[in-house]
Amino acid sequence: MATRASQVLDTPELLEAILLKLDIRTAVSSAQLVNRQWHDLITKSPAIQQAIFLKPVEAADGAPLRNPLLAELFPPFFHSPNEMRSAINAFEELAMARQERLAAFRREGASWRRMLVQQPPVRELGIWETASGMGGDGHTFRRERYPEGLRMGELYDLVAKREHRFCVFWSPLSSEALHGIVSWSRSLSPQQTEQLDRLADDTEAVLRQVRTLSLYWFLALRAVVSGWEHVGGDYLQSSIEKHAVSIVACWGERADEFRDVAARKSDQLEPEWSLASSEAGVLFVSIDCAASLVICNSYGVSSSPVLKLFVKGEAVSTYKGPRRAAAILAWINRLQRPVVSDVVAESLGDFKKADETVIIAYLDGGDETLRAAFLEVAAKYREEFTFGLVTDAGAIEAEKVTGPTVRCVKPLDEDSRDLHGFTDVESLEKFVKENSRPLIGELLPHNHQRFLERGWPMVYVFAATESERSEIRTTLKETARGYYESLTMVTVDPQEFPDLPAKLGLEASVFPSGAVHQLSTDRIYPYPKGRGLTTNELLSWGLDVWQERVKPWTPPGITTSYDNLGGRLKATRQRTMSLYHEAADILSASGGNLKTRIFGRKDLKAPPQQIYALALETCKWSSVLKEVIEASELLRHERKLSPLLALLLVHDFLLSKRGIALPATHGLRTSMERHKARLNAEFTRARIRRKAGSTEALRQQVTTEYLGEAARYPRWVRINTLKTTLEDQLASTFKDFTRVYSIGEVTDASSGKLLHVDEHVPNLLAVSPSFEFTKTEAYNSGAIILQDKASCFPAYLLDPLPEDGDVIDSCAAPGNKTTHLAALVHSRTAESEQCAQRIYAFEKDKNRALTLEKMVKLAGAKDIIRISFAQDFLKVDPNADFFKNVGALLLDPSCSGSGIVGRDAMPTIHLPEPPSSDTKKSQSRNSRKRKRGDDAPAENAQEVFVDDDETETVVATERELKVRLEALSSFQLTLLLHALEFPAARKVTYSTCSVHAEENEQVVLRALQSDVGRRRGWRILKRDEQVRGLREWPVRGAVDASNGDREIADACIRSYKDDGRGVMGFFVAGFVRDAPETVDVDGPYLRDENGRIIRDVSGMPTLKAAHASDASRASATSSVPVDGPDGDEETTENLESEDVTTSIDESNPDEKDEDEWNGFD
């Protein structure tokens, strides 16, 4: 039976009466989607169509009614003007024209285009248009008729298709209004002031035309045509001295080969100059340097056109930006602000939008050292960026920043990046230079070298006009965001760089066009002519380049690339020439592992990532290459080659797709070419001796030999659900893999590509160990992360739920556990909601914090994770308001690393014997057991104890091992007790990659028995309370190590690296707190019967016994002396960092570029 409501809604007359009450926005959008009946009624009812301004009303009582929806969406057209508006700037203000709505906004059939601007409709429009040039101003007046009424699309096109200034008048015209139109539509130069009388006559002539009309609407336009209006030298000097701020354009005809270029630049600047002059509110004048050469020379002007900013007659800045009115205005506004603006909470939001790049420092008001450093950098870059300082505690807290922080805000890119804990000018300047870079920059003479110095591939896109370049930046914006760290994308004005297209292999006059320049190899790849510059086309072509399906361009008649681009690119040939010598030098050094040796050096000429790849691959192949070099007698014929240098060169000669990275005429390359036939023959013999049917089969064999112990373990791959799903990856990255159902099958090297979906940890795969992931798109985009299964236990066990609040990762680098936490947090957030939880990631070491930051960005977790750069977790106050919502903490402190698989300091390298040697025994360097210092016989070698934070300690006796473990466990307990103090915390996981009970069960027991553990009600997370996968994990803690407590042992989770489960040695335990802690109203101090604190003889407050014991324990454990790598005494304060990547453990994103700063969040 129908309800009364349904009966009403089913009656067309009643439904129409109801729909007439709707606001226009609802009626033209969501109401029509309710059902077909509503849609038909709204689109066919004359009354509703008139109400929503789609059908004219023929007559109306009272004043005309403006369209309220259009007035809201297009305010520059509907608000009563008091000045003429720039059409370009006005359109940038429109909410409808923003990037995410641009396509719908521009659609020809968009409903706003069909809407009448008012009811009754405007049927006649008067248009006054002014064009100014060197000969003065010209005025035209015309009227346009609109029998069906003026629609918004028609009015919009009148302005948008010209780049006019405009104003709109809503009432019938009076003489005063017309005089206003004339004065607003003109931009009088100083010489034109005497023409005011003639201007009045012009106005009266127009009035005579207009008075015969009865116009409700009047549109005044001012267009700009070519022509500079120059002033004389005397007038110029007096004018700029009178005005506080003046802008002078210095222009002059050239008689040299650059005359045409200067003329084109002048033509391009003229309309933007005129537009900027009308908006700036300061004096704009121009001078012809050909006629006033002495004055221009005094300003240091050697080319034209040049813009100079004067303050009280003194030149203070020369404009270096793009020839756009908006950019010129931004430069003027920038230089009128203080070098550093003091920003308060009320103005902070607006200040962030004050410029294309805004640099804001959040500092304590009393920190004069950091303030001075910030001021120094701001003074250096004030012409390019806007700088602000926030010292207000409320504003700092609202921004959720901890410690000294500098934030780079780019509102047009909708991006911000943080630098935490800066201490000097150098680190701050590096941050500003790197992070001020837009997603897609505009190539200019002053920033070209800065972009090149990044060392990453340059992507050049050329377009003839600014509108084309702007459209390209809009189209490729999101693509550039995804590759921001690994590419430098720029648009180029060919008039600014006329020689650059030819040097990139492009036709000089065909635009748009583009090219990629790989700076590390000095190879250039022109973008195919005629191929569209769309995201899909560009990514498809880029993949072909990456996979070497596209050959690089070579300049005609040149075998190697040119030395510079447009006079600005430093030669990269020297960098590649130093590659082999630097790699040999690093491999022959002593101490540290390969990554430390390479990425720890700041003096390398060749790219560190290229050196690392060459050195590592050469080590892997060295046993084969040794045979080849010795059998071919290469060292006997080429006496200048050392054994190491020969290995490196032969590796690239035989195995690199690109060959030797040296010019064809270089001596080292020709020394290889001379022995080409013999080297290839001996390589084939070596392959046959190993019974490998192809080079690829030999590569598989070499990889298995190199992995050694690690070959018995699978590669564990975590699917990053922040970016993808398990199903998508199985259908793409792993589509050629065969699924098996045991770990043993996966590690069978003879069975090809195999994978096993893990049964304990969700979204985790075990994959054949020999498969190379680093070249897959999924790995490079962060969709998959290489992370040992056991390393996934801590975040999975913590199981952060929305009700748990914020989360802390206390020792976060390199970031795999941190990003795993982010994926878990994100998975509990509804798609329609924004994630409210935050993960605070602490990392004390600056370099490791950089690695952490890169990992967070790569994984797509920057919106969830906040990195406390170079901040010690132990120095954080748990009771700070900033952490009042922290309900879960993950602790994975520094440990002995005794459970890690394959953690050798250096890969083994087999050196060929020089011709003078009598022995044929292969040499190897840097085995796991070695004596520090000079080489010594193996039987006298000592074990090198390698922590998971890469600290090396020689452990010769059981006593030394015991001392080391005591120091580590004391630090670990200190960290754990500190975590248990956080007032809102209800969950904590503690983990190590150690197999020693002293660092595992014993730390857990001591924490449970501590005062903070008992006082705050902490207990072990029992096995039956754990998440399903870990509840079912069979390997548990040791009962003996748990002092016989079986419940605690069963609650602890262990793994061992040799038990056939394919994981490294690991330990994790969870702590939970059920009941609220007992609050001691007296606080930690003893008080007398009157409530006064009891003090000792020195006047210090006396702690209660429990608090005193905790304080003394923390003091003792945080500074236990341990032996450093060279036998020196050091404290464990340097040990709180997570394990870095191993051959089968956690991936370290972009470690190839550790020294590069990219900013935070």
ZIBEL-V911172 format. One record per backbone hydrogen bond with DSSP energy under -0.5 kcal/mol. CO is the residue of the C=O (numbers start at 1). NH is the residue of the N-H. If there is no record, write none. Layout:
BEGIN
co/nh
CO/NH
CO/NH
END
This chain:
BEGIN
co/nh
3/7
4/8
5/9
6/10
8/11
10/12
11/15
12/16
13/17
14/18
15/19
16/20
18/21
19/22
23/27
24/28
25/29
26/29
26/31
29/32
30/33
31/34
35/39
36/40
37/41
38/42
39/43
40/44
41/45
44/46
45/49
46/50
47/51
48/52
49/54
49/55
50/53
53/116
56/58
57/120
64/66
65/119
66/68
67/71
68/72
69/73
70/74
74/77
74/78
75/78
75/79
85/166
86/90
87/91
88/92
89/93
90/93
90/94
91/94
94/97
95/98
98/101
98/102
99/102
101/105
102/106
103/107
104/107
107/110
110/113
110/114
111/114
111/115
112/115
113/153
115/152
117/67
119/65
121/123
122/150
123/146
124/217
125/144
126/128
126/219
127/129
127/142
128/221
129/140
130/223
131/138
132/225
133/136
136/133
138/131
140/129
142/127
144/125
146/149
150/117
151/155
152/156
153/157
154/158
155/159
156/159
156/160
157/161
159/162
159/164
162/164
164/87
165/222
166/85
167/220
168/81
169/218
174/178
175/179
176/180
177/181
178/182
179/183
180/184
181/185
182/186
189/192
190/193
191/194
192/195
193/196
195/199
196/200
197/201
198/202
199/203
200/204
201/205
202/206
203/207
204/208
205/209
206/209
206/210
207/211
210/213
213/215
217/126
218/169
219/128
219/221
220/167
221/130
222/165
223/132
226/134
228/230
229/286
232/236
233/237
234/238
235/239
236/240
237/241
238/242
239/243
240/313
243/312
244/312
245/283
246/310
247/285
248/250
248/308
249/251
249/287
250/305
250/306
251/289
251/290
256/259
258/262
259/263
260/264
261/265
262/266
263/267
264/268
265/269
266/270
267/271
268/272
269/273
270/274
271/275
272/276
273/277
274/278
275/279
276/279
276/280
277/281
283/247
285/249
286/231
287/251
287/289
288/291
288/292
292/296
293/297
294/298
295/299
296/299
296/301
297/300
300/302
306/250
307/319
308/248
308/310
309/316
309/317
310/246
311/314
314/311
317/309
322/324
324/328
325/329
326/330
327/331
328/332
329/333
330/334
331/335
332/336
333/337
334/337
341/343
341/389
344/347
344/348
345/348
345/349
347/351
348/352
350/353
351/354
355/411
357/386
358/360
358/409
359/388
360/407
361/363
361/390
362/405
364/367
366/368
367/371
368/372
369/373
370/374
371/375
372/376
373/377
374/378
375/379
376/380
377/381
378/382
381/384
381/385
386/359
387/341
388/361
389/343
389/391
390/363
392/396
393/397
394/398
395/399
396/401
397/400
404/421
405/362
406/419
407/360
407/409
408/417
409/358
410/413
410/414
410/415
411/414
415/410
417/408
418/1160
419/406
424/428
425/429
426/430
427/431
428/432
429/433
430/434
431/435
432/436
434/437
441/443
441/491
444/447
444/448
447/451
448/452
449/453
451/454
452/455
457/488
458/460
458/517
459/490
460/515
461/492
462/512
462/513
463/494
465/469
466/470
467/471
468/472
469/473
470/474
471/475
472/476
474/477
476/480
477/481
478/482
479/483
481/484
483/487
486/457
487/489
488/459
489/441
490/461
491/443
492/463
492/494
493/496
493/497
497/500
497/501
499/503
500/504
501/504
501/506
502/505
507/510
509/511
513/462
514/527
515/460
516/518
516/525
517/458
517/519
518/521
518/522
518/523
523/518
524/553
525/516
528/531
532/534
534/538
535/539
536/540
537/541
538/542
539/543
540/544
541/545
542/546
543/547
544/549
544/550
545/548
553/524
555/558
564/566
565/568
568/570
572/576
573/577
574/578
576/579
576/580
578/582
579/583
580/584
581/585
582/586
583/587
584/588
586/589
593/597
594/598
595/599
596/600
598/601
607/610
607/611
608/612
609/613
610/614
611/615
612/616
613/617
614/618
615/619
616/620
617/621
618/622
619/622
621/624
621/625
622/626
623/627
624/628
625/629
626/630
627/631
628/632
629/633
629/634
630/633
633/637
634/638
637/639
638/641
642/646
643/647
644/648
645/649
646/650
647/651
648/652
649/653
650/654
651/655
651/656
652/656
656/659
660/662
663/666
666/670
667/671
668/672
669/672
669/673
670/674
672/675
673/676
675/679
676/680
677/681
678/682
679/683
680/684
681/685
682/686
683/687
684/688
685/689
686/690
687/692
688/691
691/693
694/698
695/699
696/700
697/701
698/702
699/703
700/704
701/705
702/706
703/707
704/708
707/710
708/711
709/712
710/713
714/716
715/767
716/787
717/719
717/765
718/720
718/785
719/721
720/723
720/724
725/729
726/730
727/731
728/732
729/732
729/734
732/735
734/737
738/755
742/746
743/747
745/748
747/749
748/751
749/752
752/754
753/738
754/768
755/740
756/758
756/766
760/762
761/764
763/719
764/758
765/717
765/767
766/756
767/715
768/771
771/773
773/776
776/780
777/781
778/782
778/783
778/784
779/782
783/720
785/718
785/787
786/1147
788/792
789/792
790/793
792/796
793/797
794/798
795/799
801/804
802/805
806/887
806/888
807/840
808/810
808/890
809/842
812/815
813/1138
815/819
816/820
817/821
818/822
819/823
820/824
821/825
822/826
823/827
824/828
825/828
826/829
830/833
838/807
838/840
839/841
839/866
840/809
840/842
841/868
842/812
843/870
843/871
845/849
846/850
847/851
848/852
849/853
850/854
851/855
852/856
853/857
854/858
855/859
856/861
857/860
861/864
861/865
864/839
865/867
866/841
866/868
867/869
868/843
868/871
871/873
872/875
873/876
876/878
877/880
880/883
881/884
883/886
885/806
885/887
887/986
887/987
888/808
889/891
889/989
890/810
890/892
891/991
895/948
897/900
899/1065
902/904
905/594
909/911
911/923
914/917
923/911
926/906
928/930
928/944
930/942
937/940
938/941
942/930
943/945
943/955
944/946
945/947
945/953
947/950
948/1140
951/947
953/945
954/956
955/943
957/961
958/962
959/963
960/964
961/965
962/966
963/967
964/968
965/969
966/970
967/971
968/972
969/973
970/974
971/975
972/976
973/977
974/978
975/979
976/980
977/981
978/981
979/982
982/985
986/1073
987/889
988/1071
989/891
990/1069
992/1067
993/899
996/999
996/1000
997/1000
997/1002
1000/1004
1001/1005
1002/1006
1003/1007
1004/1008
1005/1009
1006/1010
1007/1010
1010/1014
1011/1015
1012/1016
1013/1018
1014/1017
1015/1078
1017/1074
1019/1072
1020/1022
1022/1025
1022/1026
1023/1026
1027/1031
1028/1032
1034/1036
1035/1054
1038/1042
1039/1042
1039/1044
1040/1043
1042/1045
1044/1046
1045/1049
1046/1050
1047/1051
1048/1052
1049/1037
1052/1037
1053/1068
1055/1066
1056/1059
1066/1055
1067/992
1068/1053
1069/990
1070/1021
1071/988
1072/1019
1078/1080
1079/1081
1080/1083
1082/1085
1084/1104
1086/1094
1088/1091
1092/1088
1094/1102
1096/1099
1100/1096
1101/1103
1102/1086
1104/1108
1105/1109
1106/1110
1107/1111
1108/1112
1109/1113
1110/1114
1111/1115
1112/1116
1113/1117
1114/1118
1116/1119
1117/1120
1120/1132
1122/1130
1124/1127
1128/1124
1130/1122
1131/1134
1132/1135
1135/1137
1136/844
1144/716
1147/1149
1148/1151
1150/1153
1151/1154
1153/1156
1160/418
END
